[in-house]
Amino acid sequence: MKMIIRIFFMILSLVSSISSASVQDFCIADPSGPQSPSGYSCKNPDQVTADDFAFSGLAKSGNTSNMIKAAVATGFAPAFAGVNGLGVSVARLDLAEGGVVPIHIHSGASEVLIVIEGTIRAGIISSANKVYLKTLQKGEVIVFPQGLLHFALNGGTGPAMAFAAFGSSNPGVQLVPNALFASDLPAELVEATNFLSHEEVKRLKGVLGGTNEPSLSLY
Ligand SMILES: *[C@@H]1O[C@H](CO)[C@@H](O)[C@H](O)[C@H]1NC(C)=O
């Protein structure tokens, strides 16, 4: 009996030493490995350096010389390898005067937006189609709940800048205008499912680069 108890405690201490040795502090993304819903596979911990925990992709202002006069830089996994598996990520938003981030959703995370410079008008549309609008000044913050339609635009004169934080290492971004007018959803279906005229759908597909114009198909 004594022997059995001894063996039992030996096994127990062995198991606990193995489990404490395998406690995983982090999982730096290895984009060459397989990806799962919980994230990317882990880089060999022996090869991890301080650089893997840092990201310089938000350091510079983005180029806002574009149609929406806005630039968004994202620090999601695997570009920001260190956030993989940690349930956090970041982004930077630069808005020239008149700049807009079109209506979009993040299916994977809520977002906190922190205004660093200028004035930003932000809006949320709930699933009950209630609209929440807020004008934010430097230092002010707004939260966009996960999965809800939201947008941001420059609400002042001069440039605006904000940082965003997300509750996922890969929150996903889907812009509604792009889903409708930059995709190859046939124009007649965009019209029928959104109660829009053919002229307007044609114009927006032209602006945003969507394909599948009926005029291109041969009858
Ligand atoms: C910003 O983008 C525009 C349009 O693509 C381009 O012409 C311009 O050279 C870019 N500016 C910089 C500083 O990269």
The ligand as an SDF file (V2000), in Angstrom:
LIG
                    3D

 14 14  0  0  0  0  0  0  0  0999 V2000
   -0.5870   59.1380  -51.9590 C   0  0  0  0  0  0  0  0  0  0  0  0
   -1.4320   58.4550  -52.8760 O   0  0  0  0  0  0  0  0  0  0  0  0
   -1.5590   59.1260  -54.1180 C   0  0  0  0  0  0  0  0  0  0  0  0
   -2.6400   58.3990  -54.9140 C   0  0  0  0  0  0  0  0  0  0  0  0
   -2.3800   57.0320  -54.9820 O   0  0  0  0  0  0  0  0  0  0  0  0
   -0.2050   59.1870  -54.8070 C   0  0  0  0  0  0  0  0  0  0  0  0
   -0.3410   59.8540  -56.0390 O   0  0  0  0  0  0  0  0  0  0  0  0
    0.7820   59.9030  -53.9050 C   0  0  0  0  0  0  0  0  0  0  0  0
    2.0630   59.8470  -54.4710 O   0  0  0  0  0  0  0  0  0  0  0  0
    0.8260   59.2690  -52.5200 C   0  0  0  0  0  0  0  0  0  0  0  0
    1.6250   60.1070  -51.6340 N   0  0  0  0  0  0  0  0  0  0  0  0
    2.6090   59.6090  -50.9030 C   0  0  0  0  0  0  0  0  0  0  0  0
    3.3080   60.5850  -50.0240 C   0  0  0  0  0  0  0  0  0  0  0  0
    2.9200   58.4360  -50.9140 O   0  0  0  0  0  0  0  0  0  0  0  0
  1  2  1  0
  1 10  1  0
  2  3  1  0
  3  4  1  0
  3  6  1  0
  4  5  1  0
  6  7  1  0
  6  8  1  0
  8  9  1  0
  8 10  1  0
 10 11  1  0
 11 12  1  0
 12 13  1  0
 12 14  2  0
M  END
$$$$
